[in-house]
Amino acid sequence: MINQDIKFERLDSHINQTLKKDLYDNRIVSHCPSCKCREYIKYGFYKGIQRYKCKVCGITFSKTTNSLWSYSKKDTRTWMEFIELLLEKKSLRFCAKKLNISLVTAFYWRHKILHSINLDITPDKLSGVVHVGKTIVRENFKGSRNIKSFNLNRDCPVNLRKNVWIIGAKGDDDSLFIKPLFNSCWNLTTFNIKLYSKIEENSYIVHYGDRHLSQVARKHNKKRVLKVESYNNLRYFRSNIKKWFEVFHGVATKYLQRYLSFFVLFKLTLPINSVNLMFHNLLNGDKFIKTSKIRIIKNHLY
């Protein structure tokens, strides 16, 4: 007896499961997700994916545990299509309509992916010729309710929104540091801890359009004067960031680090597509974040 599959439902299910298995084949499990113990044993398979059991707490887990789409009821193919649309900078409404998911789901998926990217994107060291630039953006409370922008109790209204300083730096490697470092005004101590500590001593600093960065560069370079080619992503940092935020119709300040990490991804010379982003970034390590915690960000600064 032949069971027909005119709508290819069984075929789609098989393709999704095969794709999921292939994606997780190279994912390394280093410890128990519950107690962090490194002693565990193989404990069979579930839908072709290896399972494990912790020797200490007895919990069972697999290569999919604590990954980007843990506990998601949507199939692997839908996630891959969403990542492709995200890289094309499509709106949430477009993604929701295209993939037949709700607007709320599209919002949370975008932030799950941006959260995963944000964990990997920051360079540990900056060497060679280091280009440094800055831009200042006003605090943005997009999506919040009952937010006061001005204090109207005074004779002269005062803007309550702080300035957020975003600092960008690029060394010889194919990596880019772009982070919100401080509020309101320049803070040399924070700059030294967060960024300058990453710049190697024998590097040469090229600054763009700021007297504070100019002082840092002069002190670091001493009497050295080199002719170097400008790095336009930081030379025109302000306009580049402004155009980037316009793509998303503004970015809430609490999500600033996530969107800046996404910005960095587009400025690297390494070609990026949805497949290698998934294999080499999103499935490495423990990238899972609960939906309930996506909106809870206590500090927007790096």
C-alpha positions in Angstrom: 0.0 0.0 0.0 1.4 3.4 -1.0 0.9 6.3 1.4 0.9 9.4 -0.7 2.5 12.7 0.5 1.1 15.2 -1.9 1.9 18.2 0.3 5.4 16.8 1.0 4.8 17.1 4.8 6.8 13.9 5.6 9.6 15.1 3.2 9.7 18.5 4.9 9.8 16.9 8.3 12.7 14.6 7.2 14.6 17.6 5.7 14.1 19.6 8.9 15.3 16.8 11.1 18.3 16.1 8.8 19.3 19.8 8.8 19.0 20.0 12.6 21.2 16.9 13.0 23.8 18.2 10.6 23.9 21.6 12.4 24.5 20.0 15.8 27.0 17.3 14.7 30.0 19.6 15.3 28.7 21.2 18.5 30.9 20.4 21.4 29.4 19.7 24.8 32.0 20.5 27.5 29.9 20.3 30.8 26.5 19.6 32.3 24.2 22.6 31.8 22.8 22.2 35.3 25.7 21.7 37.7 28.6 22.5 35.3 30.3 19.2 36.0 32.5 17.9 33.3 31.9 14.2 34.1 29.1 12.8 31.9 28.3 9.7 29.8 26.7 9.1 26.5 23.0 8.3 27.0 21.6 7.2 23.7 20.1 9.3 20.9 17.0 11.4 20.4 15.9 11.9 16.8 19.5 11.2 15.7 21.1 13.7 18.1 23.5 12.4 20.9 22.2 12.6 24.4 24.3 12.6 27.7 23.7 12.0 31.4 25.6 13.8 34.1 27.4 11.5 36.6 26.9 14.0 39.5 23.3 15.4 39.3 21.9 12.7 37.0 20.3 15.2 34.6 20.1 14.2 30.9 20.9 16.7 28.1 21.9 16.8 24.5 23.8 18.8 22.0 20.7 21.0 21.5 20.5 22.0 25.2 21.1 25.7 25.9 21.5 26.4 22.2 20.0 29.3 20.4 16.6 27.7 19.7 16.2 25.5 22.8 12.6 24.9 23.6 11.4 26.4 20.3 8.4 24.7 18.7 9.3 26.0 15.3 11.4 23.9 12.9 15.0 24.4 12.0 14.2 25.5 8.5 12.0 28.4 9.7 14.9 29.6 12.0 17.4 29.5 9.1 15.0 31.5 6.9 14.5 34.0 9.7 18.3 34.5 10.1 18.6 35.1 6.3 15.8 37.7 6.5 17.6 39.3 9.5 20.8 39.6 7.5 18.8 41.2 4.7 17.7 43.8 7.4 14.0 43.1 6.8 11.5 44.5 9.2 9.9 42.4 11.9 6.5 42.7 10.3 7.9 41.5 7.0 9.5 38.5 8.7 6.4 37.6 10.6 4.2 37.7 7.5 6.8 35.8 5.4 7.3 33.0 7.9 3.8 32.9 9.3 4.9 33.7 12.9 3.6 36.4 15.2 5.1 39.8 15.4 6.0 39.1 19.1 7.8 35.9 18.1 9.7 37.8 15.4 10.8 40.4 18.0 12.0 37.7 20.5 13.8 35.7 17.8 15.7 38.8 16.6 16.9 39.5 20.1 17.8 35.9 20.8 20.1 36.1 17.7 21.5 39.5 18.5 22.2 38.3 22.1 24.2 35.4 20.7 26.2 37.6 18.3 26.9 40.0 21.2 28.6 37.3 23.2 31.3 36.6 20.5 32.0 39.8 18.7 34.3 41.8 21.0 38.1 41.5 20.2 40.5 40.8 23.1 43.4 42.8 21.7 43.9 45.6 19.2 47.3 45.8 17.5 49.1 47.5 14.7 47.5 50.7 13.5 44.5 51.2 15.7 41.8 53.6 14.4 39.6 55.1 17.1 36.4 57.2 16.7 33.4 58.2 18.7 29.8 59.3 18.3 27.2 60.5 20.8 23.5 59.4 20.7 20.7 60.5 22.9 19.0 58.0 25.2 16.1 56.2 23.4 13.2 54.6 25.3 11.6 53.0 22.3 8.9 50.5 23.4 8.7 52.0 26.9 5.6 53.7 28.4 5.2 56.7 30.6 8.7 58.0 29.9 9.4 61.7 30.7 11.8 63.4 28.4 11.7 66.8 30.0 11.5 68.1 33.5 8.7 70.7 33.3 8.8 71.6 37.0 11.5 74.2 36.5 11.3 77.6 34.9 13.5 76.4 32.1 12.6 72.8 30.9 15.5 70.4 31.2 16.0 67.4 28.9 16.2 64.3 31.1 17.7 62.0 28.4 21.4 61.4 28.8 24.0 61.4 26.1 25.5 57.9 25.4 29.1 57.9 24.2 29.8 55.1 21.7 33.4 54.4 21.0 34.7 52.4 18.0 38.2 51.0 17.5 39.8 48.9 14.7 43.2 47.2 14.7 45.0 45.3 11.9 43.0 42.2 12.5 39.5 41.6 11.0 37.8 42.6 14.2 36.0 45.8 15.4 35.3 47.1 18.9 32.1 49.3 19.0 30.6 49.7 22.4 28.6 52.3 24.5 31.2 53.2 27.2 29.8 56.0 29.3 26.9 58.4 29.8 26.7 62.2 29.7 30.4 63.1 29.5 33.9 61.8 28.7 35.3 59.4 31.3 39.0 58.7 30.9 39.2 56.0 33.7 36.4 54.0 32.0 38.0 54.5 28.6 41.3 53.1 29.9 39.8 50.1 31.5 37.3 49.1 28.8 39.2 50.0 25.6 42.8 51.4 26.0 43.8 48.2 28.0 43.1 46.2 24.8 45.5 48.3 22.7 49.0 46.9 22.5 51.9 49.1 23.6 53.7 49.2 20.3 50.5 50.1 18.4 49.9 53.4 16.6 46.6 55.2 17.3 44.8 57.2 14.7 41.9 59.2 16.1 39.0 60.8 14.3 37.3 64.1 15.3 37.5 64.3 19.1 39.8 66.3 21.4 39.7 63.6 24.1 40.8 60.9 21.7 43.4 63.3 20.3 45.0 63.6 23.8 45.0 59.8 24.2 46.6 59.3 20.8 49.3 62.0 21.4 50.2 60.5 24.8 50.4 56.9 23.3 52.2 57.7 20.1 54.7 60.0 21.7 56.8 61.5 18.9 55.8 59.0 16.2 54.1 60.3 13.1 52.9 57.8 10.5 51.1 58.3 7.3 48.2 55.8 7.3 45.1 55.3 5.2 41.9 56.4 6.8 39.4 53.8 7.9 36.1 55.2 6.7 33.8 53.2 8.9 35.2 55.2 11.9 36.1 58.4 10.0 32.4 58.8 9.2 31.3 56.9 12.4 28.5 59.3 13.3 26.8 59.1 9.9 27.3 55.4 9.7 25.7 54.7 13.1 22.8 57.1 12.3 22.1 55.3 9.0 22.2 52.0 10.8 19.7 53.0 13.5 17.4 54.4 10.8 17.1 50.9 9.3 15.4 49.8 12.5 13.5 53.1 13.0 15.4 53.8 16.1 17.0 51.6 18.7 16.1 51.5 22.4 19.2 52.3 24.5 18.9 49.2 26.6 19.4 47.1 23.4 22.2 49.3 22.1 25.0 46.7 22.6 23.1 44.0 20.6 22.5 46.2 17.6 26.0 47.6 17.6 27.4 44.0 17.5 25.1 43.4 14.6 26.5 46.5 13.0 30.0 45.1 13.4 29.1 42.0 11.6 28.3 44.0 8.5 31.6 45.9 8.6 34.0 42.9 8.8 35.7 41.8 5.6 34.9 38.1 6.3 31.9 37.2 4.1 28.9 36.3 6.2 25.7 34.4 5.3 23.0 32.6 7.3 24.7 29.2 7.0 28.2 30.1 8.2 26.8 32.5 10.8 24.8 29.6 12.3 27.7 27.0 12.1 30.5 29.3 13.3 28.8 31.6 15.7 25.2 31.0 16.8 25.6 27.3 17.7 28.9 27.6 19.6 28.7 27.6 23.4 25.7 28.3 25.6 23.7 30.9 23.7 20.2 30.3 25.1 18.4 33.2 26.8 14.9 32.9 28.2 12.3 35.0 26.5 11.4 36.5 29.9 14.9 37.8 30.3 15.3 39.4 26.8 13.8 42.7 27.9 15.5 42.8 31.3 18.8 44.7 30.8 20.0 46.5 33.9 22.9 48.3 32.3 23.2 49.3 28.6 26.9 50.2 29.0 29.7 47.8 28.1 
